Amino acid sequence: MKRGIFFLAISISLLSVHLGAQSTSTDTFVVKQVVSKITVAPEKYFLYLNEDNWFKIKYSGKNKMGRIEFRGGTVSKKDSLYDFKTTTGVSGILVVYEKMKDGSEKQLYTWTYKLFSREIPVVTLDGTPNDSFADKMTTIALGKLRAKQRYGNDYYQVVSFTMYFRNGNKLDTLKSTSGEMTLDMKQHVDKIDVKNKGGVLIFDDIKAIGPGGKEIDLPPLRIYLQDGDRKMQIGL
């Protein structure tokens, strides 16, 4: 009886060892798929007509970046930047393709930009608008042309202009290569007999540097001179 119990105990022990040898642990490996991605900077929703619009385009993925199109305009590259340019229309579409390993291309990215014309700034002489009166002495002391948008906040710097003023039956012409009246211009203004003959200053061929460094032409400015501090606007 005791011998049978002994052999039963050995059999159970051997079975336990055998079952334990078959028990294994399982590790799970997650393989992440490489996703192709296009990043365009800066992030914008509109572009200006007749201007350079510069962007940096980056590709990440297992393939390569392919063609870049700007439907509704043109796209060119300088160094690592892309310039989108258009002259007309209400929208432009950026399309970027991915170049596959077999040489084929797949459309990877699209973005639609609204197109706008930039507001033309208004020119003033020391804050005095077109067809308005300006004090003669203030004009001589300051004499600076300024360009500012009515509604926008874009910065413009006047870089040159031509000034006309009447001398008898003819117009004298002087040129400034900055936004300020030259000493010669101010001396001519000082000689004008405003009280007895009146005085009109005409500023034309006004050029300014706008956003992005582009030079633009601005509309002419006509200013009436008066003695005293009073300013009166008679038109726009």
DRENDO-1510 file (C-alpha; in Angstrom, 1 decimal, always signed):
<recs>
REC; n; res; u; v; w
REC; 1; MET; +0.0; +0.0; +0.0 .
REC; 2; LYS; +2.8; +2.4; +0.9 .
REC; 3; ARG; +4.6; +1.4; -2.3 .
REC; 4; GLY; +1.6; +2.4; -4.5 .
REC; 5; ILE; +1.3; +5.7; -2.8 .
REC; 6; PHE; +5.0; +6.4; -3.5 .
REC; 7; PHE; +4.8; +5.7; -7.2 .
REC; 8; LEU; +1.6; +7.9; -7.5 .
REC; 9; ALA; +3.4; +10.8; -5.9 .
REC; 10; ILE; +6.3; +10.5; -8.3 .
REC; 11; SER; +3.9; +10.4; -11.3 .
REC; 12; ILE; +2.2; +13.6; -10.2 .
REC; 13; SER; +5.6; +15.3; -9.7 .
REC; 14; LEU; +6.8; +14.4; -13.2 .
REC; 15; LEU; +3.5; +15.5; -14.8 .
REC; 16; SER; +3.9; +18.9; -13.1 .
REC; 17; VAL; +7.4; +19.4; -14.4 .
REC; 18; HIS; +6.3; +18.4; -17.9 .
REC; 19; LEU; +3.4; +20.9; -18.0 .
REC; 20; GLY; +5.6; +23.7; -16.6 .
REC; 21; ALA; +8.1; +23.1; -19.5 .
REC; 22; GLN; +5.3; +23.8; -22.0 .
REC; 23; SER; +4.3; +27.2; -20.4 .
REC; 24; THR; +5.8; +30.2; -22.3 .
REC; 25; SER; +5.4; +34.0; -22.1 .
REC; 26; THR; +4.3; +36.0; -25.2 .
REC; 27; ASP; +5.8; +39.5; -26.1 .
REC; 28; THR; +3.8; +41.9; -28.4 .
REC; 29; PHE; +5.6; +44.1; -30.9 .
REC; 30; VAL; +3.7; +47.0; -32.5 .
REC; 31; VAL; +5.0; +48.1; -36.0 .
REC; 32; LYS; +4.3; +51.7; -36.7 .
REC; 33; GLN; +3.6; +52.7; -40.3 .
REC; 34; VAL; +5.6; +55.7; -41.5 .
REC; 35; VAL; +3.1; +58.4; -42.5 .
REC; 36; SER; +4.1; +60.9; -45.2 .
REC; 37; LYS; +3.6; +64.5; -44.2 .
REC; 38; ILE; +3.9; +68.0; -45.7 .
REC; 39; THR; +4.4; +71.1; -43.6 .
REC; 40; VAL; +4.1; +74.6; -45.1 .
REC; 41; ALA; +5.3; +77.7; -43.2 .
REC; 42; PRO; +4.1; +80.2; -42.5 .
REC; 43; GLU; +0.5; +79.0; -42.1 .
REC; 44; LYS; -1.6; +81.5; -44.1 .
REC; 45; TYR; -5.1; +81.6; -45.5 .
REC; 46; PHE; -4.7; +84.3; -48.1 .
REC; 47; LEU; -2.1; +85.7; -50.6 .
REC; 48; TYR; -1.7; +89.1; -52.2 .
REC; 49; LEU; -1.9; +89.6; -56.0 .
REC; 50; ASN; +1.1; +90.9; -57.9 .
REC; 51; GLU; +3.4; +90.2; -55.0 .
REC; 52; ASP; +6.0; +87.6; -53.9 .
REC; 53; ASN; +4.6; +85.2; -51.3 .
REC; 54; TRP; +7.4; +83.1; -49.8 .
REC; 55; PHE; +7.0; +79.8; -48.1 .
REC; 56; LYS; +9.1; +77.0; -46.7 .
REC; 57; ILE; +7.8; +73.4; -47.6 .
REC; 58; LYS; +9.1; +70.4; -45.7 .
REC; 59; TYR; +8.4; +66.7; -46.4 .
REC; 60; SER; +8.7; +63.8; -44.0 .
REC; 61; GLY; +8.1; +60.2; -44.9 .
REC; 62; LYS; +9.7; +57.1; -46.5 .
REC; 63; ASN; +9.7; +58.4; -50.0 .
REC; 64; LYS; +10.5; +61.8; -51.5 .
REC; 65; MET; +8.7; +65.1; -52.2 .
REC; 66; GLY; +7.7; +65.4; -55.8 .
REC; 67; ARG; +6.4; +68.2; -57.9 .
REC; 68; ILE; +4.9; +71.4; -56.4 .
REC; 69; GLU; +2.1; +73.2; -58.3 .
REC; 70; PHE; +0.4; +76.5; -57.7 .
REC; 71; ARG; -2.8; +76.4; -59.7 .
REC; 72; GLY; -4.0; +79.9; -60.6 .
REC; 73; GLY; -0.5; +81.3; -60.6 .
REC; 74; THR; +3.2; +80.3; -60.8 .
REC; 75; VAL; +5.7; +78.8; -58.3 .
REC; 76; SER; +9.4; +79.3; -58.3 .
REC; 77; LYS; +12.2; +78.2; -55.9 .
REC; 78; LYS; +15.1; +80.2; -54.5 .
REC; 79; ASP; +17.4; +78.4; -52.1 .
REC; 80; SER; +15.1; +76.6; -49.8 .
REC; 81; LEU; +12.1; +78.9; -50.3 .
REC; 82; TYR; +9.1; +78.7; -52.7 .
REC; 83; ASP; +7.5; +81.8; -54.2 .
REC; 84; PHE; +3.8; +81.7; -55.1 .
REC; 85; LYS; +2.8; +84.5; -57.4 .
REC; 86; THR; -0.4; +85.4; -59.3 .
REC; 87; THR; -1.8; +88.4; -61.0 .
REC; 88; THR; -5.6; +87.7; -61.1 .
REC; 89; GLY; -8.3; +85.5; -59.7 .
REC; 90; VAL; -10.0; +85.0; -56.3 .
REC; 91; SER; -8.2; +81.8; -55.2 .
REC; 92; GLY; -5.1; +79.8; -55.8 .
REC; 93; ILE; -4.5; +76.1; -54.9 .
REC; 94; LEU; -1.2; +74.7; -53.7 .
REC; 95; VAL; -0.7; +71.0; -54.7 .
REC; 96; VAL; +2.3; +68.9; -53.5 .
REC; 97; TYR; +3.0; +65.5; -54.8 .
REC; 98; GLU; +4.9; +62.6; -53.2 .
REC; 99; LYS; +7.4; +60.7; -55.4 .
REC; 100; MET; +7.1; +56.9; -54.9 .
REC; 101; LYS; +10.0; +54.5; -55.1 .
REC; 102; ASP; +8.8; +53.2; -58.5 .
REC; 103; GLY; +9.0; +56.7; -59.9 .
REC; 104; SER; +5.2; +57.4; -59.9 .
REC; 105; GLU; +3.7; +60.4; -58.1 .
REC; 106; LYS; +0.8; +60.6; -55.7 .
REC; 107; GLN; -1.0; +63.8; -54.7 .
REC; 108; LEU; -0.2; +64.2; -51.0 .
REC; 109; TYR; -1.2; +67.8; -50.0 .
REC; 110; THR; -3.6; +70.5; -51.2 .
REC; 111; TRP; -4.4; +73.9; -49.7 .
REC; 112; THR; -6.5; +76.7; -51.1 .
REC; 113; TYR; -5.5; +80.4; -50.6 .
REC; 114; LYS; -7.8; +83.4; -51.0 .
REC; 115; LEU; -6.3; +86.1; -53.2 .
REC; 116; PHE; -6.6; +89.8; -52.4 .
REC; 117; SER; -5.3; +93.1; -53.8 .
REC; 118; ARG; -3.4; +95.1; -51.2 .
REC; 119; GLU; -5.0; +98.4; -50.3 .
REC; 120; ILE; -3.2; +101.4; -51.8 .
REC; 121; PRO; -2.0; +103.8; -49.0 .
REC; 122; VAL; -3.0; +107.4; -48.8 .
REC; 123; VAL; -0.2; +110.0; -49.0 .
REC; 124; THR; -0.1; +113.0; -46.7 .
REC; 125; LEU; +2.3; +115.9; -46.1 .
REC; 126; ASP; +3.0; +115.9; -42.3 .
REC; 127; GLY; -0.5; +114.4; -41.8 .
REC; 128; THR; -2.2; +116.8; -44.2 .
REC; 129; PRO; -4.3; +114.9; -46.8 .
REC; 130; ASN; -4.7; +115.7; -50.5 .
REC; 131; ASP; -6.5; +118.9; -51.5 .
REC; 132; SER; -6.2; +120.4; -48.0 .
REC; 133; PHE; -4.5; +123.5; -46.4 .
REC; 134; ALA; -1.1; +123.2; -44.7 .
REC; 135; ASP; +0.7; +125.9; -42.6 .
REC; 136; LYS; +3.6; +127.3; -44.5 .
REC; 137; MET; +6.0; +127.4; -41.6 .
REC; 138; THR; +5.1; +123.9; -40.5 .
REC; 139; THR; +5.8; +122.7; -44.0 .
REC; 140; ILE; +9.3; +124.4; -43.9 .
REC; 141; ALA; +10.1; +122.9; -40.5 .
REC; 142; LEU; +8.9; +119.4; -41.2 .
REC; 143; GLY; +8.1; +118.7; -44.8 .
REC; 144; LYS; +7.8; +114.9; -44.8 .
REC; 145; LEU; +5.6; +112.7; -47.0 .
REC; 146; ARG; +3.9; +109.8; -45.2 .
REC; 147; ALA; +2.0; +106.8; -46.7 .
REC; 148; LYS; -0.6; +105.0; -44.6 .
REC; 149; GLN; -3.5; +102.7; -45.4 .
REC; 150; ARG; -7.0; +103.9; -44.5 .
REC; 151; TYR; -7.9; +100.5; -42.9 .
REC; 152; GLY; -4.9; +98.3; -42.9 .
REC; 153; ASN; -1.7; +98.4; -40.9 .
REC; 154; ASP; +0.9; +97.7; -43.6 .
REC; 155; TYR; +4.0; +99.8; -43.3 .
REC; 156; TYR; +5.1; +102.0; -46.3 .
REC; 157; GLN; +8.2; +104.2; -46.5 .
REC; 158; VAL; +8.3; +107.0; -49.1 .
REC; 159; VAL; +11.7; +106.8; -50.8 .
REC; 160; SER; +11.5; +109.5; -53.6 .
REC; 161; PHE; +9.2; +112.1; -55.1 .
REC; 162; THR; +9.0; +115.1; -57.4 .
REC; 163; MET; +7.7; +118.4; -56.2 .
REC; 164; TYR; +6.2; +121.1; -58.5 .
REC; 165; PHE; +5.3; +124.6; -57.5 .
REC; 166; ARG; +4.3; +127.6; -59.6 .
REC; 167; ASN; +6.8; +130.3; -60.5 .
REC; 168; GLY; +5.0; +132.9; -62.5 .
REC; 169; ASN; +3.5; +131.2; -65.5 .
REC; 170; LYS; +5.6; +128.1; -65.3 .
REC; 171; LEU; +6.2; +125.2; -62.8 .
REC; 172; ASP; +9.5; +124.7; -61.1 .
REC; 173; THR; +10.5; +121.1; -60.5 .
REC; 174; LEU; +12.7; +119.7; -57.7 .
REC; 175; LYS; +13.5; +116.1; -56.9 .
REC; 176; SER; +13.9; +114.4; -53.5 .
REC; 177; THR; +15.5; +110.9; -53.1 .
REC; 178; SER; +13.9; +110.4; -49.7 .
REC; 179; GLY; +10.6; +110.9; -48.0 .
REC; 180; GLU; +11.5; +114.4; -46.9 .
REC; 181; MET; +11.6; +117.7; -48.7 .
REC; 182; THR; +15.1; +118.9; -49.5 .
REC; 183; LEU; +16.6; +122.1; -48.3 .
REC; 184; ASP; +16.2; +123.6; -51.8 .
REC; 185; MET; +12.5; +122.7; -51.7 .
REC; 186; LYS; +12.0; +124.4; -48.3 .
REC; 187; GLN; +13.8; +127.5; -49.5 .
REC; 188; HIS; +11.5; +127.7; -52.5 .
REC; 189; VAL; +8.5; +127.4; -50.2 .
REC; 190; ASP; +9.9; +130.1; -47.9 .
REC; 191; LYS; +9.9; +132.5; -50.9 .
REC; 192; ILE; +6.3; +132.0; -51.8 .
REC; 193; ASP; +4.1; +135.0; -51.0 .
REC; 194; VAL; +1.1; +133.0; -49.6 .
REC; 195; LYS; -0.9; +136.0; -48.3 .
REC; 196; ASN; -0.9; +137.9; -51.6 .
REC; 197; LYS; -0.5; +135.3; -54.2 .
REC; 198; GLY; -1.4; +132.0; -52.5 .
REC; 199; GLY; +0.6; +128.9; -52.9 .
REC; 200; VAL; +0.1; +125.4; -54.2 .
REC; 201; LEU; +2.5; +122.5; -53.9 .
REC; 202; ILE; +2.1; +119.4; -56.1 .
REC; 203; PHE; +3.9; +116.2; -55.2 .
REC; 204; ASP; +4.1; +113.6; -58.0 .
REC; 205; ASP; +6.0; +110.5; -59.1 .
REC; 206; ILE; +5.9; +109.4; -55.4 .
REC; 207; LYS; +7.5; +106.0; -54.8 .
REC; 208; ALA; +7.4; +103.9; -51.6 .
REC; 209; ILE; +8.8; +100.6; -50.4 .
REC; 210; GLY; +5.9; +98.4; -49.2 .
REC; 211; PRO; +5.7; +95.0; -47.4 .
REC; 212; GLY; +8.2; +92.5; -48.8 .
REC; 213; GLY; +10.5; +95.2; -50.1 .
REC; 214; LYS; +8.6; +95.9; -53.3 .
REC; 215; GLU; +8.6; +99.5; -54.7 .
REC; 216; ILE; +5.2; +100.9; -55.6 .
REC; 217; ASP; +3.9; +104.1; -57.2 .
REC; 218; LEU; +1.6; +106.2; -55.1 .
REC; 219; PRO; -1.0; +108.7; -56.3 .
REC; 220; PRO; -0.1; +112.5; -56.5 .
REC; 221; LEU; -0.7; +114.9; -53.6 .
REC; 222; ARG; -1.8; +118.5; -53.9 .
REC; 223; ILE; -1.4; +120.9; -50.9 .
REC; 224; TYR; -2.5; +124.5; -50.5 .
REC; 225; LEU; -0.3; +126.7; -48.4 .
REC; 226; GLN; -1.6; +129.2; -45.8 .
REC; 227; ASP; -0.1; +131.3; -43.0 .
REC; 228; GLY; -1.1; +130.4; -39.5 .
REC; 229; ASP; -1.9; +127.1; -37.7 .
REC; 230; ARG; -5.4; +126.6; -39.0 .
REC; 231; LYS; -5.8; +123.6; -41.3 .
REC; 232; MET; -8.9; +123.2; -43.5 .
REC; 233; GLN; -9.6; +120.2; -45.7 .
REC; 234; ILE; -11.5; +121.0; -48.9 .
REC; 235; GLY; -11.5; +117.6; -50.5 .
REC; 236; LEU; -10.1; +114.1; -50.7 .
</recs>
